[in-house]
Amino acid sequence: MDHPSAGVKATIIDLGLSRMDDGEDDTHWTPFDEEIFEGEGDYQFDVYRLMRQNNGNNWEAFRPLTNVLWLHYLTLKLLNSKHLRPPSASRKSAAPAALGYSERECYECLLEMESLLATSVDALKKAAAPRKGRRRTQASGHAAAAGPQHAGDVLECGVERGWVNAS
């Protein structure tokens, strides 16, 4: 993540609830305490419950949709956590000239991405909703293929819209 060509420096500060594949057919993770699924007051607790629903409480298997859930969480935090007002249309960009995006354009991209990610979250929630009547057209607990199903889909969306340079 700190490669100079990326222009981004990232520091991971908490691996406490992470899952890691060591590249040798072993997966490592810290088992969740049940309390994490009972938490209220922040969307992160809903994400934990949605993750458990998506993976059937099997934490060893890789479920790429869980990364989409966390990307949705992050977009909502960026949009809502600080109660920031949307930038005005006339505000000049603080982005490098090579990118040419205004703050307003970046904000609108974030809104669009949140909406796209929400389709995946909504499909997963719908899969868990109690069914009415006798018909069941979808297996319980599995999301329909609505919205991005893995982080690669999110990246592909960014490339298609010209937000991310694919080279």
DSSP file (Angstrom, degrees, kcal/mol; ACC not computed):
  #  RESIDUE AA STRUCTURE BP1 BP2  ACC     N-H-->O    O-->H-N    N-H-->O    O-->H-N    TCO  KAPPA ALPHA  PHI   PSI    X-CA   Y-CA   Z-CA
    1    1 A M              0   0    0      0, 0.0     7,-0.3     0, 0.0    10,-0.1   0.000 360.0 360.0 360.0 -23.6    0.0    0.0    0.0
    2    2 A D        +     0   0    0      7,-0.2     5,-0.1     5,-0.1     7,-0.1   0.268 360.0 137.5 -94.7  13.6    2.9    2.3    0.6
    3    3 A H    >>> -     0   0    0      1,-0.1     3,-1.8     2,-0.1     4,-0.7  -0.397  58.4-131.0 -62.3 131.3    4.4    1.9   -2.9
    4    4 A P  G >45S+     0   0    0      0, 0.0     3,-0.5     0, 0.0    -1,-0.1   0.777 103.2  62.0 -57.3 -29.7    5.5    5.3   -4.2
    5    5 A S  G 345S+     0   0    0      1,-0.2    -2,-0.1     2,-0.1    -3,-0.0   0.740  97.3  59.1 -70.8 -20.3    3.8    4.9   -7.6
    6    6 A A  G <45S-     0   0    0     -3,-1.8    -1,-0.2     2,-0.2     3,-0.1   0.766  92.7-142.8 -79.7 -25.3    0.4    4.6   -5.9
    7    7 A G  T <<5 +     0   0    0     -4,-0.7     2,-0.4    -3,-0.5    -2,-0.1   0.646  66.8 103.5  73.0  13.4    0.6    8.0   -4.3
    8    8 A V      < -     0   0    0     -5,-0.5     2,-0.5    -7,-0.3    -1,-0.2  -0.991  53.2-162.1-131.4 134.8   -1.2    6.7   -1.2
    9    9 A K        -     0   0    0     -2,-0.4     2,-0.4    -3,-0.1    -7,-0.2  -0.977  16.7-176.6-115.4 124.1    0.3    5.8    2.2
   10   10 A A        -     0   0    0     -2,-0.5     2,-0.5     2,-0.0    -8,-0.1  -0.938  12.3-165.6-122.5 142.3   -1.9    3.6    4.3
   11   11 A T        -     0   0    0     -2,-0.4     2,-0.6   -10,-0.1    -2,-0.0  -0.989  14.3-145.0-127.1 122.4   -1.3    2.3    7.9
   12   12 A I        +     0   0    0     -2,-0.5     3,-0.1     1,-0.1    -2,-0.0  -0.763  20.6 176.9 -85.8 123.9   -3.4   -0.5    9.3
   13   13 A I        +     0   0    0     -2,-0.6     2,-0.3     1,-0.3    -1,-0.1   0.601  62.5  35.1-106.3 -13.1   -3.9    0.2   12.9
   14   14 A D        +     0   0    0      1,-0.1    -1,-0.3     2,-0.0     3,-0.2  -0.882  41.9 162.9-149.4 111.4   -6.2   -2.6   14.0
   15   15 A L    >   +     0   0    0     -2,-0.3     3,-1.8     1,-0.1    -1,-0.1   0.200  47.0 115.8-105.5  13.3   -6.1   -6.2   12.8
   16   16 A G  T 3  S+     0   0    0      1,-0.3    14,-0.1    13,-0.1    -1,-0.1   0.795  86.7  27.0 -56.8 -34.9   -8.1   -7.5   15.8
   17   17 A L  T 3  S+     0   0    0     -3,-0.2    -1,-0.3    12,-0.1     2,-0.2  -0.018  99.1 121.3-117.6  29.5  -11.2   -8.6   13.8
   18   18 A S    <   -     0   0    0     -3,-1.8    12,-0.8     2,-0.0     2,-0.4  -0.471  52.8-140.1 -93.1 163.5   -9.4   -9.3   10.5
   19   19 A R  E     -A   29   0A   0     10,-0.2     2,-0.4    -2,-0.2    10,-0.2  -0.973  21.0-170.9-120.8 136.8   -9.2  -12.4    8.5
   20   20 A M  E     -A   28   0A   0      8,-2.9     8,-3.3    -2,-0.4     2,-0.6  -0.994  19.4-152.8-137.1 133.4   -5.9  -13.4    6.8
   21   21 A D  E     -A   27   0A   0     -2,-0.4     6,-0.2     6,-0.2    -2,-0.0  -0.912  12.5-154.6 -97.2 124.2   -4.9  -16.1    4.3
   22   22 A D        -     0   0    0      4,-2.5     5,-0.1    -2,-0.6    -1,-0.1   0.429  38.2-112.9 -84.3   3.6   -1.3  -16.9    4.8
   23   23 A G  S    S+     0   0    0      3,-0.3    -1,-0.1     1,-0.0     4,-0.1   0.444 102.5  86.0  82.8  -1.6   -0.8  -18.1    1.2
   24   24 A E  S    S-     0   0    0      2,-0.3     3,-0.1     0, 0.0    -1,-0.0  -0.172 116.8 -87.0-123.5  38.5   -0.2  -21.7    2.3
   25   25 A D  S    S+     0   0    0      1,-0.2     2,-0.4     0, 0.0    -4,-0.0   0.662  95.9 116.3  66.5  18.9   -3.8  -22.8    2.5
   26   26 A D        -     0   0    0      2,-0.0    -4,-2.5     0, 0.0     2,-0.4  -0.956  48.0-159.6-118.3 139.5   -4.3  -21.6    6.1
   27   27 A T  E     -A   21   0A   0     -2,-0.4     2,-0.4    -6,-0.2    -6,-0.2  -0.956   7.4-164.3-117.5 135.0   -6.7  -18.9    7.2
   28   28 A H  E     +A   20   0A   0     -8,-3.3    -8,-2.9    -2,-0.4     2,-0.3  -0.942  19.0 148.0-120.8 139.8   -6.2  -17.1   10.4
   29   29 A W  E     -A   19   0A   0     -2,-0.4   -10,-0.2   -10,-0.2   -12,-0.1  -0.978  45.8-111.0-160.3 160.5   -8.8  -15.0   12.3
   30   30 A T        -     0   0    0    -12,-0.8    -2,-0.0    -2,-0.3     0, 0.0  -0.876  43.0-116.6 -95.5 121.5   -9.7  -14.0   15.7
   31   31 A P        -     0   0    0      0, 0.0     2,-0.2     0, 0.0    -1,-0.0  -0.270  32.1-114.5 -58.0 142.1  -13.1  -15.5   16.7
   32   32 A F        -     0   0    0    -15,-0.1     2,-0.3     1,-0.0   -15,-0.0  -0.547  19.6-124.5 -77.8 139.6  -15.8  -12.9   17.3
   33   33 A D    >   -     0   0    0     -2,-0.2     3,-1.8     1,-0.1     4,-0.4  -0.625  25.9-119.4 -74.8 144.9  -17.3  -12.5   20.7
   34   34 A E  G >  S+     0   0    0      1,-0.3     3,-1.4    -2,-0.3     4,-0.5   0.786 108.5  71.8 -58.1 -27.9  -21.0  -12.8   20.6
   35   35 A E  G >> S+     0   0    0      1,-0.3     3,-1.1     2,-0.2     4,-0.7   0.794  84.6  67.1 -60.0 -28.3  -21.4   -9.3   21.9
   36   36 A I  G <4 S+     0   0    0     -3,-1.8     3,-0.3     1,-0.3    -1,-0.3   0.809 100.5  49.2 -65.4 -26.8  -20.2   -7.8   18.6
   37   37 A F  G <4 S+     0   0    0     -3,-1.4    -1,-0.3    -4,-0.4    -2,-0.2   0.568 109.3  52.8 -86.1  -9.6  -23.3   -9.1   16.9
   38   38 A E  T <4 S+     0   0    0     -3,-1.1    -2,-0.2    -4,-0.5    -1,-0.2   0.463  82.1 121.9-101.8  -4.6  -25.5   -7.6   19.6
   39   39 A G     <  -     0   0    0     -4,-0.7     2,-0.3    -3,-0.3    -3,-0.0  -0.190  39.9-170.2 -62.3 151.2  -24.1   -4.1   19.4
   40   40 A E        +     0   0    0      1,-0.1     3,-0.1     5,-0.1    -2,-0.1  -0.913  52.7  52.7-135.2 160.7  -26.3   -1.1   18.6
   41   41 A G  S    S+     0   0    0     -2,-0.3     2,-0.3     1,-0.1    -1,-0.1   0.241  95.9  63.8 100.3 -13.3  -25.8    2.5   17.7
   42   42 A D  S >> S-     0   0    0      1,-0.1     3,-1.6     0, 0.0     4,-0.7  -0.997  78.0-126.6-143.0 142.9  -23.4    2.3   14.8
   43   43 A Y  H 3> S+     0   0    0     -2,-0.3     4,-2.2     1,-0.3     3,-0.3   0.726 101.6  77.8 -58.4 -23.5  -23.8    0.7   11.4
   44   44 A Q  H 3> S+     0   0    0      1,-0.2     4,-2.1     2,-0.2    -1,-0.3   0.860  90.6  53.8 -58.0 -34.3  -20.7   -1.3   12.0
   45   45 A F  H <> S+     0   0    0     -3,-1.6     4,-1.9     2,-0.2    -1,-0.2   0.864 106.7  51.1 -69.7 -34.8  -22.7   -3.7   14.2
   46   46 A D  H  X S+     0   0    0     -4,-0.7     4,-2.8    -3,-0.3    -1,-0.2   0.891 107.5  54.3 -64.1 -38.7  -25.2   -4.2   11.4
   47   47 A V  H  X S+     0   0    0     -4,-2.2     4,-2.7     2,-0.2    -2,-0.2   0.919 106.2  51.2 -62.5 -43.3  -22.2   -5.0    9.1
   48   48 A Y  H  X S+     0   0    0     -4,-2.1     4,-2.3     1,-0.2    -1,-0.2   0.924 112.1  47.0 -58.9 -43.2  -21.0   -7.7   11.5
   49   49 A R  H  X S+     0   0    0     -4,-1.9     4,-2.2     1,-0.2    -2,-0.2   0.905 112.5  49.2 -65.6 -40.8  -24.5   -9.2   11.5
   50   50 A L  H  X S+     0   0    0     -4,-2.8     4,-2.6     2,-0.2    -2,-0.2   0.880 109.5  52.8 -65.6 -37.3  -24.7   -9.0    7.7
   51   51 A M  H  X S+     0   0    0     -4,-2.7     4,-2.5     2,-0.2     6,-0.3   0.939 109.8  47.8 -61.5 -46.5  -21.3  -10.7    7.4
   52   52 A R  H  X>S+     0   0    0     -4,-2.3     5,-1.3     1,-0.2     4,-0.8   0.892 112.3  49.7 -63.1 -39.0  -22.4  -13.5    9.6
   53   53 A Q  H ><5S+     0   0    0     -4,-2.2     3,-0.5     1,-0.2    -1,-0.2   0.927 112.3  48.2 -62.5 -44.8  -25.6  -13.9    7.6
   54   54 A N  H 3<5S+     0   0    0     -4,-2.6    -2,-0.2     1,-0.2    -1,-0.2   0.853 119.4  36.6 -66.8 -36.2  -23.6  -13.9    4.4
   55   55 A N  H ><5S-     0   0    0     -4,-2.5     3,-1.7    -5,-0.2    -1,-0.2   0.406 102.6-123.2-101.7   5.1  -21.0  -16.5    5.5
   56   56 A G  T <<5S-     0   0    0     -4,-0.8    -3,-0.2    -3,-0.5    -4,-0.1   0.815  70.4 -63.1  60.9  29.0  -23.4  -18.7    7.5
   57   57 A N  T 3 <S+     0   0    0     -5,-1.3     2,-0.8    -6,-0.3    -1,-0.3   0.701 106.5 130.2  64.2  22.1  -21.1  -18.1   10.5
   58   58 A N    <   +     0   0    0     -3,-1.7    -1,-0.2    -6,-0.2     3,-0.2  -0.885  29.8 175.2-103.5  99.3  -18.2  -19.9    8.7
   59   59 A W        +     0   0    0     -2,-0.8    -1,-0.1     1,-0.2     4,-0.1   0.565  67.1  68.1 -86.2 -10.0  -15.4  -17.4    9.1
   60   60 A E  S    S+     0   0    0      2,-0.1    -1,-0.2   -41,-0.0     2,-0.1   0.892  84.4  79.4 -76.7 -38.6  -12.7  -19.5    7.4
   61   61 A A  S    S-     0   0    0     -3,-0.2     2,-0.5    -6,-0.2    -3,-0.0  -0.449  87.9-116.1 -72.5 139.9  -14.2  -19.3    3.9
   62   62 A F        -     0   0    0     -2,-0.1    -1,-0.1     1,-0.0    -2,-0.1  -0.648  30.4-175.9 -77.5 125.7  -13.5  -16.2    1.9
   63   63 A R    >   -     0   0    0     -2,-0.5     3,-2.0     1,-0.1     4,-0.4  -0.904   9.0-165.3-122.4  98.1  -16.8  -14.3    1.2
   64   64 A P  T >> S+     0   0    0      0, 0.0     4,-1.0     0, 0.0     3,-1.0   0.720  81.3  72.1 -62.5 -21.8  -15.9  -11.3   -1.0
   65   65 A L  H 3> S+     0   0    0      1,-0.2     4,-1.9     2,-0.2     5,-0.1   0.795  85.3  68.2 -63.4 -25.5  -19.3   -9.6   -0.4
   66   66 A T  H <> S+     0   0    0     -3,-2.0     4,-1.8     1,-0.2    -1,-0.2   0.858  95.7  54.1 -63.0 -32.9  -18.1   -8.8    3.1
   67   67 A N  H <> S+     0   0    0     -3,-1.0     4,-2.1    -4,-0.4    -1,-0.2   0.871 105.7  53.1 -66.4 -35.3  -15.5   -6.4    1.7
   68   68 A V  H  X S+     0   0    0     -4,-1.0     4,-2.2     2,-0.2    -2,-0.2   0.892 105.5  54.5 -64.5 -39.5  -18.4   -4.7   -0.2
   69   69 A L  H  X S+     0   0    0     -4,-1.9     4,-2.2     1,-0.2    -2,-0.2   0.918 109.9  46.4 -59.9 -43.4  -20.2   -4.3    3.1
   70   70 A W  H  X S+     0   0    0     -4,-1.8     4,-2.5     2,-0.2    -1,-0.2   0.859 108.9  54.6 -70.2 -34.3  -17.2   -2.6    4.7
   71   71 A L  H  X S+     0   0    0     -4,-2.1     4,-2.2     2,-0.2    -1,-0.2   0.891 108.7  49.8 -63.4 -37.9  -16.8   -0.3    1.6
   72   72 A H  H  X S+     0   0    0     -4,-2.2     4,-2.3     2,-0.2    -2,-0.2   0.927 109.0  51.8 -64.5 -43.9  -20.4    0.7    2.1
   73   73 A Y  H  X S+     0   0    0     -4,-2.2     4,-2.2     1,-0.2    -2,-0.2   0.928 110.5  48.8 -55.3 -46.7  -19.8    1.4    5.8
   74   74 A L  H  X S+     0   0    0     -4,-2.5     4,-2.6     1,-0.2    -1,-0.2   0.886 108.7  52.0 -64.9 -39.5  -16.8    3.6    4.8
   75   75 A T  H  X S+     0   0    0     -4,-2.2     4,-2.2     1,-0.2    -1,-0.2   0.919 110.7  48.7 -64.1 -40.7  -18.8    5.6    2.3
   76   76 A L  H  X>S+     0   0    0     -4,-2.3     4,-2.8     2,-0.2     5,-0.5   0.895 110.8  50.6 -65.3 -38.3  -21.5    6.3    4.8
   77   77 A K  H  X5S+     0   0    0     -4,-2.2     4,-1.9     1,-0.2     5,-0.5   0.931 111.4  48.2 -63.3 -44.6  -18.8    7.4    7.4
   78   78 A L  H  <5S+     0   0    0     -4,-2.6     4,-0.2     1,-0.2    -2,-0.2   0.882 119.2  39.7 -62.6 -37.7  -17.2    9.7    4.8
   79   79 A L  H  <5S+     0   0    0     -4,-2.2     5,-0.2    -5,-0.2    -2,-0.2   0.849 133.0  15.7 -79.8 -35.0  -20.6   11.2    3.9
   80   80 A N  H ><5S+     0   0    0     -4,-2.8     3,-1.1    -5,-0.2    -3,-0.2   0.692  98.7  82.4-118.8 -22.9  -22.3   11.4    7.3
   81   81 A S  T 3<<S+     0   0    0     -4,-1.9    -3,-0.1    -5,-0.5    -4,-0.1   0.869 102.9  34.1 -61.9 -41.2  -19.9   11.0   10.3
   82   82 A K  T 3  S-     0   0    0     -5,-0.5    -1,-0.3    -4,-0.2     3,-0.1   0.377 102.3-124.7 -96.7   4.7  -18.7   14.6   10.4
   83   83 A H    <   +     0   0    0     -3,-1.1     2,-0.2     1,-0.2    -3,-0.1   0.876  46.6 176.9  52.4  40.6  -22.0   16.2    9.4
   84   84 A L        -     0   0    0     -5,-0.2    -1,-0.2    -6,-0.2    -2,-0.0  -0.482  28.5-122.4 -74.0 143.9  -20.2   17.9    6.6
   85   85 A R        -     0   0    0     -2,-0.2     3,-0.1    -3,-0.1    -1,-0.1  -0.605  35.2 -97.1 -81.4 147.1  -22.2   20.0    4.2
   86   86 A P        -     0   0    0      0, 0.0    -1,-0.1     0, 0.0    18,-0.1  -0.391  48.7-103.5 -59.6 140.6  -22.0   19.1    0.5
   87   87 A P        -     0   0    0      0, 0.0     2,-0.1     0, 0.0    -3,-0.0  -0.329  37.9-107.0 -65.0 148.8  -19.5   21.4   -1.3
   88   88 A S    >   -     0   0    0      1,-0.1     3,-1.0    -3,-0.1    16,-0.3  -0.362  25.5-114.6 -72.3 158.8  -20.9   24.2   -3.4
   89   89 A A  T 3  S+     0   0    0      1,-0.2    -1,-0.1    15,-0.1    15,-0.1   0.777 113.9  52.9 -65.3 -26.9  -20.7   23.8   -7.1
   90   90 A S  T 3  S+     0   0    0      2,-0.1    -1,-0.2    14,-0.1     2,-0.1   0.575  78.2 117.8 -88.9  -8.5  -18.4   26.8   -7.4
   91   91 A R    <   -     0   0    0     -3,-1.0    12,-0.4     1,-0.1    13,-0.4  -0.372  67.2-120.5 -64.5 131.9  -15.8   25.6   -4.9
   92   92 A K        -     0   0    0     10,-0.1     2,-0.2     1,-0.1    -1,-0.1  -0.387  30.2-102.4 -73.6 150.0  -12.4   25.1   -6.5
   93   93 A S        -     0   0    0      1,-0.1     9,-0.1     9,-0.1    -1,-0.1  -0.456  18.3-162.6 -73.9 140.2  -10.7   21.7   -6.4
   94   94 A A        +     0   0    0     -2,-0.2    -1,-0.1     7,-0.1     8,-0.1   0.382  63.6 107.5 -95.4   0.4   -8.0   21.0   -4.0
   95   95 A A  S    S-     0   0    0      6,-0.5     5,-0.1     1,-0.1    -2,-0.1  -0.391  87.3 -84.4 -75.7 154.9   -7.1   18.0   -6.1
   96   96 A P    >>  -     0   0    0      0, 0.0     4,-1.5     0, 0.0     3,-1.5  -0.262  39.5-116.2 -56.3 147.0   -3.9   18.0   -8.3
   97   97 A A  T 34 S+     0   0    0      1,-0.3    -2,-0.1     2,-0.2    -4,-0.0   0.795 112.2  66.6 -57.8 -30.2   -4.5   19.6  -11.6
   98   98 A A  T 34 S+     0   0    0      1,-0.2    -1,-0.3     2,-0.1    -3,-0.0   0.830 104.3  44.3 -62.9 -30.9   -3.8   16.3  -13.4
   99   99 A L  T <4 S-     0   0    0     -3,-1.5    -1,-0.2     2,-0.1    -2,-0.2   0.899  85.9-164.0 -80.5 -42.2   -7.0   14.9  -11.9
  100  100 A G     <  +     0   0    0     -4,-1.5     2,-0.4     1,-0.2    -3,-0.1   0.702  34.3 140.5  69.1  21.7   -9.2   17.9  -12.6
  101  101 A Y        -     0   0    0     -5,-0.3    -6,-0.5     4,-0.0    -1,-0.2  -0.822  43.0-140.7 -98.9 134.8  -12.0   16.9  -10.2
  102  102 A S     >  -     0   0    0     -2,-0.4     4,-2.3    -9,-0.1     5,-0.2  -0.415  28.4-108.3 -80.9 165.7  -13.7   19.5   -8.1
  103  103 A E  H  > S+     0   0    0    -12,-0.4     4,-2.6     1,-0.2     5,-0.2   0.904 122.3  53.9 -58.8 -40.4  -14.7   18.9   -4.5
  104  104 A R  H  > S+     0   0    0    -13,-0.4     4,-2.5   -16,-0.3    -1,-0.2   0.912 107.6  49.1 -61.7 -43.8  -18.3   18.8   -5.7
  105  105 A E  H  > S+     0   0    0      2,-0.2     4,-2.1     1,-0.2    -1,-0.2   0.904 111.9  48.9 -63.5 -41.0  -17.6   16.2   -8.4
  106  106 A C  H  X S+     0   0    0     -4,-2.3     4,-2.2     2,-0.2    -2,-0.2   0.912 110.9  50.4 -64.0 -42.1  -15.8   14.0   -5.8
  107  107 A Y  H  X S+     0   0    0     -4,-2.6     4,-2.3     1,-0.2    -2,-0.2   0.915 110.5  49.1 -61.8 -43.7  -18.7   14.4   -3.4
  108  108 A E  H  X S+     0   0    0     -4,-2.5     4,-2.4     2,-0.2    -1,-0.2   0.858 108.8  53.3 -66.8 -34.7  -21.1   13.3   -6.2
  109  109 A C  H  X S+     0   0    0     -4,-2.1     4,-2.6     2,-0.2    -1,-0.2   0.910 108.8  49.9 -62.8 -41.9  -18.9   10.3   -7.0
  110  110 A L  H  X S+     0   0    0     -4,-2.2     4,-2.5     2,-0.2    -2,-0.2   0.905 110.1  50.1 -64.0 -41.7  -19.1    9.3   -3.4
  111  111 A L  H  X S+     0   0    0     -4,-2.3     4,-2.2     2,-0.2    -2,-0.2   0.922 111.5  48.6 -61.1 -43.8  -22.9    9.7   -3.4
  112  112 A E  H  X S+     0   0    0     -4,-2.4     4,-2.2     1,-0.2    -2,-0.2   0.914 111.8  48.7 -63.2 -42.7  -23.1    7.5   -6.5
  113  113 A M  H  X S+     0   0    0     -4,-2.6     4,-2.9     2,-0.2     5,-0.2   0.898 109.0  53.0 -65.9 -39.6  -20.8    4.9   -5.0
  114  114 A E  H  X S+     0   0    0     -4,-2.5     4,-2.3     1,-0.2    -1,-0.2   0.926 109.9  48.9 -60.2 -43.4  -22.8    4.8   -1.8
  115  115 A S  H  X S+     0   0    0     -4,-2.2     4,-1.0     2,-0.2    -2,-0.2   0.906 112.5  47.6 -63.0 -42.7  -26.0    4.2   -3.7
  116  116 A L  H >X S+     0   0    0     -4,-2.2     4,-0.8     1,-0.2     3,-0.7   0.930 113.1  47.4 -64.4 -46.3  -24.4    1.4   -5.8
  117  117 A L  H >X S+     0   0    0     -4,-2.9     4,-1.7     1,-0.2     3,-0.7   0.856 104.4  62.4 -63.8 -34.9  -23.0   -0.3   -2.7
  118  118 A A  H 3X S+     0   0    0     -4,-2.3     4,-3.2    -5,-0.2    -1,-0.2   0.804  93.4  63.5 -62.0 -29.2  -26.3    0.0   -1.0
  119  119 A T  H <X S+     0   0    0     -4,-1.0     4,-1.9    -3,-0.7    -1,-0.2   0.889 104.4  46.8 -63.6 -36.7  -27.9   -2.2   -3.7
  120  120 A S  H <X S+     0   0    0     -4,-0.8     4,-1.9    -3,-0.7    -2,-0.2   0.920 114.1  46.9 -68.2 -43.8  -25.6   -5.0   -2.5
  121  121 A V  H  X S+     0   0    0     -4,-1.7     4,-2.5     1,-0.2    -2,-0.2   0.925 112.5  50.0 -63.4 -45.1  -26.5   -4.4    1.2
  122  122 A D  H  X S+     0   0    0     -4,-3.2     4,-2.6     1,-0.2    -1,-0.2   0.883 108.6  52.5 -62.9 -38.9  -30.2   -4.2    0.4
  123  123 A A  H  X S+     0   0    0     -4,-1.9     4,-1.9    -5,-0.2    21,-0.3   0.898 110.4  48.0 -63.7 -39.8  -30.1   -7.5   -1.6
  124  124 A L  H  X S+     0   0    0     -4,-1.9     4,-1.0     2,-0.2    -2,-0.2   0.911 112.7  48.0 -67.2 -41.9  -28.5   -9.2    1.4
  125  125 A K  H >X S+     0   0    0     -4,-2.5     4,-0.9     1,-0.2     3,-0.6   0.902 110.0  52.7 -63.4 -40.5  -31.0   -7.8    3.8
  126  126 A K  H >< S+     0   0    0     -4,-2.6     3,-0.6     1,-0.2    -1,-0.2   0.877 103.5  57.3 -63.3 -37.6  -33.9   -8.8    1.5
  127  127 A A  H 3< S+     0   0    0     -4,-1.9    14,-1.3     1,-0.2    -1,-0.2   0.791 109.6  46.1 -62.8 -27.2  -32.5  -12.4    1.4
  128  128 A A  H << S+     0   0    0     -4,-1.0    -1,-0.2    -3,-0.6    -2,-0.2   0.610  88.6 108.6 -90.5 -13.4  -32.8  -12.5    5.2
  129  129 A A  S << S-     0   0    0     -4,-0.9    12,-0.1    -3,-0.6    -3,-0.0  -0.348  82.8 -98.8 -67.3 142.5  -36.3  -11.0    5.4
  130  130 A P        -     0   0    0      0, 0.0     2,-0.3     0, 0.0    -1,-0.1  -0.349  40.5-124.1 -59.6 139.7  -39.1  -13.4    6.4
  131  131 A R        -     0   0    0     -3,-0.1     2,-0.4    -4,-0.1     5,-0.1  -0.651  16.8-145.4 -87.7 141.1  -41.0  -14.6    3.3
  132  132 A K        +     0   0    0     -2,-0.3     3,-0.2     3,-0.1     2,-0.0  -0.835  62.0   6.1-102.9 145.2  -44.7  -14.2    3.0
  133  133 A G  S    S-     0   0    0     -2,-0.4    -2,-0.1     1,-0.2     0, 0.0  -0.261  99.6 -65.6  81.3-170.8  -46.9  -16.8    1.3
  134  134 A R  S    S+     0   0    0     -2,-0.0     2,-0.2     2,-0.0    -1,-0.2   0.721  99.5  93.1 -92.7 -24.2  -45.8  -20.2    0.1
  135  135 A R        -     0   0    0     -3,-0.2     2,-0.4     2,-0.0    -3,-0.1  -0.487  45.8-177.2 -79.0 138.9  -43.5  -19.3   -2.8
  136  136 A R        +     0   0    0     -2,-0.2     3,-0.1     1,-0.1    -3,-0.0  -0.941   9.0 170.0-131.4 111.4  -39.8  -19.0   -2.2
  137  137 A T        +     0   0    0     -2,-0.4     2,-0.4     1,-0.1    -1,-0.1   0.509  66.8  48.0 -98.9  -5.7  -37.9  -17.8   -5.3
  138  138 A Q  S    S-     0   0    0    -11,-0.1     2,-0.1     6,-0.0    -1,-0.1  -0.998  89.3-107.8-138.6 137.8  -34.6  -17.2   -3.6
  139  139 A A    >   -     0   0    0     -2,-0.4     3,-1.6     1,-0.1    -2,-0.0  -0.426  46.5-104.9 -64.4 133.8  -32.6  -19.4   -1.3
  140  140 A S  T 3  S+     0   0    0      1,-0.2   -12,-0.2    -2,-0.1    -1,-0.1  -0.336 101.0  19.1 -61.9 136.7  -32.7  -18.0    2.2
  141  141 A G  T 3  S+     0   0    0    -14,-1.3     2,-0.5     1,-0.2    -1,-0.2   0.372  99.0 104.9  88.6  -4.4  -29.5  -16.2    3.4
  142  142 A H    <   -     0   0    0     -3,-1.6    -1,-0.2   -15,-0.2     2,-0.2  -0.940  66.0-130.6-115.4 130.2  -28.1  -15.7   -0.1
  143  143 A A        -     0   0    0     -2,-0.5   -19,-0.2    -3,-0.1     2,-0.1  -0.485  21.6-118.5 -75.5 142.1  -28.1  -12.3   -1.8
  144  144 A A        -     0   0    0    -21,-0.3     2,-2.8    -2,-0.2   -21,-0.1  -0.388  43.0 -92.3 -68.2 158.9  -29.3  -11.9   -5.3
  145  145 A A  S    S+     0   0    0     -2,-0.1     2,-0.5   -22,-0.1    -1,-0.1  -0.367  77.4 140.6 -76.5  65.7  -26.6  -10.6   -7.7
  146  146 A A        -     0   0    0     -2,-2.8   -23,-0.2   -27,-0.1   -22,-0.1  -0.935  60.2 -13.7-109.6 130.0  -27.6   -7.0   -7.2
  147  147 A G  S    S-     0   0    0     -2,-0.5   -30,-0.1   -28,-0.1   -31,-0.1  -0.082 114.4 -17.5  72.4-178.1  -24.8   -4.4   -7.1
  148  148 A P        -     0   0    0      0, 0.0    -2,-0.1     0, 0.0     3,-0.1  -0.304  49.9-168.7 -61.7 139.6  -21.2   -5.2   -6.6
  149  149 A Q  S    S+     0   0    0      1,-0.2     2,-0.3    -4,-0.1   -81,-0.2   0.516  71.1  11.2-106.4 -10.1  -20.4   -8.7   -5.3
  150  150 A H  S >> S-     0   0    0    -85,-0.1     4,-1.2   -83,-0.1     3,-1.2  -0.972  85.0 -95.5-158.7 167.0  -16.7   -8.1   -4.5
  151  151 A A  H 3> S+     0   0    0    -87,-0.3     4,-2.4    -2,-0.3     5,-0.2   0.798 119.0  64.4 -60.5 -29.5  -14.2   -5.2   -4.3
  152  152 A G  H 3> S+     0   0    0      1,-0.2     4,-2.6     2,-0.2    -1,-0.3   0.862  98.8  53.7 -61.5 -35.9  -13.1   -5.9   -7.9
  153  153 A D  H <> S+     0   0    0     -3,-1.2     4,-2.0     2,-0.2    -1,-0.2   0.884 108.4  50.0 -63.7 -38.4  -16.6   -4.9   -9.0
  154  154 A V  H  X S+     0   0    0     -4,-1.2     4,-1.9     2,-0.2    -2,-0.2   0.925 111.8  47.2 -66.2 -45.1  -16.2   -1.6   -7.1
  155  155 A L  H  X S+     0   0    0     -4,-2.4     4,-2.2     1,-0.2    -2,-0.2   0.923 110.0  53.3 -61.6 -44.7  -12.9   -1.0   -8.7
  156  156 A E  H  X S+     0   0    0     -4,-2.6     4,-2.8     1,-0.2    -1,-0.2   0.883 106.7  53.1 -58.5 -39.6  -14.3   -1.8  -12.2
  157  157 A C  H  X S+     0   0    0     -4,-2.0     4,-1.9     1,-0.2    -1,-0.2   0.920 108.5  49.9 -61.3 -44.2  -17.0    0.7  -11.6
  158  158 A G  H  <>S+     0   0    0     -4,-1.9     5,-2.2     1,-0.2     6,-1.5   0.876 111.8  48.0 -63.0 -38.2  -14.5    3.3  -10.8
  159  159 A V  H ><5S+     0   0    0     -4,-2.2     3,-1.2     4,-0.2    -2,-0.2   0.932 110.2  51.8 -67.1 -46.3  -12.5    2.5  -13.9
  160  160 A E  H 3<5S+     0   0    0     -4,-2.8    -2,-0.2     1,-0.3    -1,-0.2   0.850 112.1  46.5 -59.2 -35.8  -15.6    2.6  -16.1
  161  161 A R  T 3<5S-     0   0    0     -4,-1.9    -1,-0.3    -5,-0.2    -2,-0.2   0.498 115.4-115.5 -87.1  -3.9  -16.6    6.0  -14.8
  162  162 A G  T < 5S+     0   0    0     -3,-1.2    -3,-0.2    -4,-0.4    -2,-0.1   0.619  85.0 116.9  81.7  12.6  -13.1    7.4  -15.2
  163  163 A W  S   <S+     0   0    0     -5,-2.2     2,-0.4    -6,-0.2    -4,-0.2   0.765  75.7  43.1 -80.0 -26.9  -12.5    7.9  -11.5
  164  164 A V  S    S-     0   0    0     -6,-1.5     2,-0.6    -9,-0.1    -2,-0.2  -0.964  81.4-130.9-124.6 135.4   -9.7    5.4  -11.5
  165  165 A N        -     0   0    0     -2,-0.4    -6,-0.1     1,-0.1    -7,-0.0  -0.767  13.4-157.0 -85.5 121.7   -6.9    5.0  -14.0
  166  166 A A              0   0    0     -2,-0.6    -1,-0.1     1,-0.2    -7,-0.0   0.624 360.0 360.0 -76.7 -13.2   -6.6    1.3  -15.0
  167  167 A S              0   0    0      0, 0.0    -1,-0.2     0, 0.0    -2,-0.0   0.497 360.0 360.0 -83.8 360.0   -3.0    1.5  -16.2
